[in-house]
Amino acid sequence: MALSPAYVRIASGLLAGLAACAPVEAAPEISYQGIETRMLDETLVEFRLALKGAADDAAVRDYAACAAARYALIHDHAYVRPIRMTTARSFGTWRADAVYMISRERPAGGNPAAARITVDACAAKGIPTV
């Protein structure tokens, strides 16, 4: 017995609707594990940090940028510029070792960010800072 085209369209629509009702897995909540800072010289700062629950290293990179921006503001600097960052994941924990340059004046080259704007964006996203 052949199915009519109208029946096939209705059945397809119902199946699509049921698929939309399927439970969606919520993204795991990120758990920020802390930050260690070390001043390398007057303008270079190293950050070692960790977090759990992230799907990729984007969250740990954001966490580092937020920490660097807050650190710059605490030390009366207006800009941060990433120098280097390494990330690694082990047993569900992302770790990063990052070095940032902090400065009162906008540094030339690289990809400098205004510390105040970065800290405000971090707060809006719920990312902790130093």
Backbone as CSV, one residue per row, in Angstrom:
resi,resn,N_x,N_y,N_z,CA_x,CA_y,CA_z,C_x,C_y,C_z
1,MET,0.844,-1.166,0.000,0.000,0.000,0.000,0.893,1.235,0.000
2,ALA,0.678,2.129,-0.931,1.452,3.355,-1.057,0.839,4.436,-0.183
3,LEU,1.686,5.221,0.430,1.213,6.322,1.268,1.021,7.568,0.414
4,SER,0.003,8.298,0.739,-0.251,9.526,-0.020,0.800,10.572,0.359
5,PRO,1.129,11.493,-0.577,2.108,12.547,-0.284,1.686,13.415,0.902
6,ALA,0.392,13.653,1.052,-0.092,14.468,2.168,0.196,13.777,3.491
7,TYR,-0.010,12.450,3.546,0.249,11.688,4.765,1.737,11.735,5.116
8,VAL,2.595,11.615,4.112,4.046,11.646,4.334,4.462,13.004,4.895
9,ARG,3.892,14.100,4.352,4.229,15.438,4.858,3.786,15.604,6.301
10,ILE,2.595,15.144,6.634,2.085,15.259,8.008,2.950,14.448,8.957
11,ALA,3.265,13.215,8.567,4.077,12.360,9.427,5.466,12.958,9.628
12,SER,6.043,13.511,8.565,7.365,14.141,8.677,7.316,15.325,9.629
13,GLY,6.268,16.122,9.533,6.113,17.274,10.421,5.971,16.862,11.866
14,LEU,5.204,15.794,12.110,5.040,15.312,13.482,6.354,14.800,14.055
15,LEU,7.104,14.068,13.239,8.400,13.565,13.709,9.367,14.701,14.004
16,ALA,9.369,15.711,13.160,10.235,16.871,13.402,9.830,17.570,14.689
17,GLY,8.545,17.689,14.929,8.061,18.309,16.163,8.461,17.524,17.390
18,LEU,8.376,16.197,17.303,8.788,15.361,18.433,10.287,15.471,18.680
19,ALA,11.067,15.565,17.622,12.515,15.714,17.781,12.841,17.014,18.503
20,ALA,12.064,18.050,18.245,12.290,19.331,18.914,11.992,19.237,20.404
21,CYS,11.174,18.290,20.803,10.830,18.114,22.212,11.844,17.269,22.967
22,ALA,12.779,16.673,22.251,13.773,15.823,22.898,14.572,16.655,23.892
23,PRO,14.954,16.048,25.014,15.721,16.807,26.002,17.051,17.260,25.416
24,VAL,17.393,18.484,25.721,18.653,19.062,25.264,19.626,19.027,26.431
25,GLU,20.817,18.517,26.158,21.826,18.486,27.218,22.305,19.893,27.501
26,ALA,22.229,20.280,28.748,22.725,21.598,29.143,24.253,21.564,29.148
27,ALA,24.830,22.669,28.786,26.287,22.770,28.841,26.713,22.654,30.304
28,PRO,27.787,21.923,30.565,28.223,21.794,31.952,28.617,23.161,32.515
29,GLU,28.355,23.322,33.782,28.711,24.587,34.424,30.214,24.625,34.651
30,ILE,30.810,25.764,34.339,32.252,25.915,34.507,32.556,26.215,35.965
31,SER,33.542,25.510,36.489,34.009,25.714,37.856,35.418,26.295,37.788
32,TYR,35.535,27.543,38.211,36.825,28.235,38.171,37.639,27.812,39.390
33,GLN,38.837,27.274,39.145,39.640,26.642,40.191,40.703,27.535,40.821
34,GLY,40.856,28.756,40.333,41.808,29.667,40.957,42.915,30.107,40.025
35,ILE,43.586,31.162,40.468,44.631,31.800,39.666,45.833,32.089,40.554
36,GLU,47.015,31.797,40.052,48.264,32.204,40.703,48.900,33.264,39.810
37,THR,49.402,34.327,40.422,50.067,35.375,39.643,51.515,35.512,40.095
38,ARG,52.339,35.892,39.131,53.751,36.118,39.438,54.253,37.240,38.548
39,MET,54.756,38.276,39.170,55.314,39.409,38.438,56.691,39.007,37.913
40,LEU,56.870,39.070,36.606,58.157,38.708,36.008,59.093,39.903,35.935
41,ASP,58.537,41.073,35.659,59.255,42.342,35.748,58.206,43.439,35.895
42,GLU,58.564,44.679,35.674,57.617,45.778,35.904,56.391,45.734,35.006
43,THR,56.510,45.117,33.843,55.378,45.120,32.905,54.891,43.733,32.496
44,LEU,55.595,42.675,32.898,55.193,41.323,32.521,54.697,40.540,33.732
45,VAL,53.533,39.919,33.552,52.927,39.152,34.637,52.544,37.777,34.114
46,GLU,52.865,36.752,34.899,52.502,35.377,34.548,51.283,34.967,35.356
47,PHE,50.358,34.280,34.702,49.152,33.769,35.344,49.087,32.267,35.105
48,ARG,48.882,31.527,36.178,48.644,30.083,36.081,47.253,29.858,36.649
49,LEU,46.414,29.214,35.870,45.024,29.070,36.288,44.440,27.764,35.805
50,ALA,43.292,27.415,36.385,42.633,26.155,36.040,41.127,26.315,36.163
51,LEU,40.426,25.498,35.374,38.970,25.435,35.486,38.491,24.076,35.016
52,LYS,37.286,23.731,35.430,36.657,22.469,35.037,35.332,22.768,34.353
53,GLY,34.916,21.844,33.494,33.603,21.936,32.880,33.565,22.627,31.535
54,ALA,34.702,22.996,30.979,34.723,23.675,29.676,34.879,22.647,28.558
55,ALA,34.241,22.921,27.433,34.322,22.021,26.291,35.644,22.173,25.536
56,ASP,36.209,23.376,25.555,37.465,23.622,24.851,38.263,24.679,25.606
57,ASP,39.386,25.112,25.026,40.256,26.036,25.760,39.801,27.492,25.701
58,ALA,38.718,27.792,25.022,38.247,29.184,24.948,37.929,29.737,26.335
59,ALA,37.333,28.924,27.193,36.965,29.390,28.535,38.198,29.702,29.378
60,VAL,39.224,28.889,29.275,40.430,29.138,30.070,41.184,30.357,29.518
61,ARG,41.115,30.584,28.214,41.715,31.782,27.623,40.978,33.042,28.100
62,ASP,39.648,32.973,28.134,38.863,34.103,28.642,39.172,34.368,30.116
63,TYR,39.279,33.304,30.891,39.592,33.414,32.317,40.932,34.126,32.513
64,ALA,41.931,33.763,31.697,43.248,34.400,31.785,43.164,35.885,31.431
65,ALA,42.433,36.204,30.379,42.298,37.608,29.972,41.609,38.424,31.057
66,CYS,40.616,37.838,31.703,39.911,38.536,32.782,40.839,38.772,33.973
67,ALA,41.623,37.770,34.320,42.574,37.908,35.426,43.611,38.979,35.124
68,ALA,44.127,38.979,33.911,45.139,39.963,33.529,44.573,41.380,33.564
69,ALA,43.357,41.541,33.092,42.742,42.869,33.080,42.531,43.394,34.501
70,ARG,42.031,42.547,35.396,41.833,42.977,36.786,43.170,43.300,37.434
71,TYR,44.165,42.465,37.193,45.487,42.696,37.760,46.030,44.051,37.297
72,ALA,45.855,44.357,36.016,46.314,45.645,35.482,45.633,46.797,36.215
73,LEU,44.333,46.715,36.415,43.616,47.789,37.104,44.071,47.930,38.553
74,ILE,44.271,46.813,39.214,44.738,46.849,40.608,46.079,47.585,40.704
75,HIS,46.917,47.421,39.697,48.250,48.030,39.697,48.295,49.326,38.886
76,ASP,47.131,49.953,38.733,47.021,51.269,38.092,47.532,51.292,36.650
77,HIS,47.230,50.231,35.912,47.560,50.154,34.497,46.247,50.090,33.708
78,ALA,46.254,50.597,32.503,45.020,50.688,31.716,44.913,49.646,30.606
79,TYR,46.033,49.007,30.246,46.017,48.097,29.101,46.689,46.772,29.430
80,VAL,46.240,45.741,28.746,46.865,44.423,28.816,47.080,43.925,27.393
81,ARG,48.168,43.194,27.230,48.436,42.589,25.919,48.968,41.189,26.149
82,PRO,48.324,40.186,25.538,48.820,38.820,25.697,50.174,38.658,25.005
83,ILE,51.089,37.996,25.685,52.412,37.715,25.135,52.477,36.257,24.688
84,ARG,52.088,35.351,25.583,52.043,33.929,25.233,51.063,33.217,26.145
85,MET,50.565,32.087,25.670,49.688,31.263,26.496,49.789,29.821,26.034
86,THR,49.900,28.936,27.008,49.812,27.511,26.720,48.627,26.969,27.499
87,THR,47.901,26.060,26.883,46.763,25.434,27.556,46.884,23.927,27.419
88,ALA,46.330,23.230,28.395,46.323,21.769,28.358,45.129,21.272,29.156
89,ARG,44.610,20.132,28.757,43.488,19.520,29.462,43.924,18.165,29.986
90,SER,43.602,17.913,31.249,43.931,16.644,31.875,42.823,16.271,32.854
91,PHE,42.218,15.112,32.637,41.161,14.609,33.507,40.044,15.635,33.720
92,GLY,39.660,16.316,32.650,38.546,17.260,32.713,38.890,18.640,33.233
93,THR,40.137,18.875,33.580,40.563,20.185,34.065,41.420,20.861,33.005
94,TRP,41.015,22.061,32.629,41.814,22.878,31.718,42.769,23.727,32.547
95,ARG,44.019,23.792,32.126,45.028,24.622,32.787,45.649,25.546,31.739
96,ALA,46.048,26.710,32.200,46.734,27.650,31.310,47.899,28.277,32.047
97,ASP,48.933,28.552,31.290,50.084,29.317,31.749,50.185,30.471,30.765
98,ALA,49.908,31.680,31.236,49.832,32.839,30.342,50.716,33.968,30.850
99,VAL,51.291,34.687,29.928,52.064,35.886,30.255,51.417,37.058,29.524
100,TYR,51.164,38.116,30.281,50.572,39.337,29.740,51.480,40.513,30.052
101,MET,51.485,41.477,29.161,52.146,42.748,29.404,51.066,43.710,29.906
102,ILE,51.372,44.438,30.966,50.456,45.468,31.446,51.121,46.822,31.237
103,SER,50.331,47.835,30.910,50.914,49.150,30.680,49.896,50.257,30.951
104,ARG,50.426,51.413,31.286,49.572,52.580,31.524,49.138,53.201,30.195
105,GLU,50.017,53.157,29.208,49.739,53.690,27.869,49.447,52.518,26.930
106,ARG,48.674,52.785,25.885,48.364,51.744,24.908,49.659,51.274,24.235
107,PRO,49.975,49.986,24.378,51.209,49.480,23.782,51.084,49.331,22.268
108,ALA,52.206,49.481,21.608,52.232,49.280,20.163,52.276,47.791,19.860
109,GLY,51.710,47.423,18.719,51.771,46.036,18.270,50.892,45.101,19.055
110,GLY,50.909,43.866,18.644,50.139,42.845,19.329,48.650,43.112,19.289
111,ASN,47.981,42.712,20.346,46.534,42.839,20.426,46.158,43.392,21.797
112,PRO,46.469,44.676,22.067,46.185,45.210,23.404,44.687,45.374,23.638
113,ALA,44.302,45.265,24.899,42.902,45.451,25.281,42.841,46.447,26.433
114,ALA,41.791,47.231,26.443,41.573,48.157,27.550,41.123,47.346,28.762
115,ALA,41.851,47.467,29.850,41.584,46.652,31.031,40.177,46.881,31.588
116,ARG,39.724,48.128,31.680,38.408,48.429,32.247,37.300,47.777,31.422
117,ILE,37.385,47.888,30.110,36.366,47.300,29.234,36.368,45.775,29.369
118,THR,37.548,45.191,29.447,37.659,43.738,29.593,37.059,43.266,30.909
119,VAL,37.370,43.948,32.009,36.823,43.562,33.311,35.302,43.675,33.314
120,ASP,34.764,44.725,32.717,33.308,44.874,32.643,32.672,43.751,31.836
121,ALA,33.304,43.372,30.732,32.791,42.275,29.905,32.845,40.954,30.669
122,CYS,33.901,40.760,31.445,34.030,39.536,32.255,32.922,39.460,33.288
123,ALA,32.647,40.570,33.932,31.568,40.617,34.937,30.234,40.276,34.286
124,ALA,29.995,40.810,33.094,28.732,40.550,32.395,28.599,39.064,32.029
125,LYS,29.722,38.381,31.766,29.712,36.971,31.420,29.800,36.060,32.641
126,GLY,30.001,36.651,33.821,30.127,35.842,35.030,31.484,35.180,35.195
127,ILE,32.495,35.727,34.553,33.846,35.168,34.664,34.580,35.900,35.785
128,PRO,35.068,35.180,36.780,35.770,35.852,37.885,37.101,36.434,37.449
129,THR,37.545,37.420,38.191,38.856,38.032,37.964,39.677,37.844,39.232
130,VAL,40.906,38.317,39.213,41.810,38.149,40.374,41.157,38.644,41.643
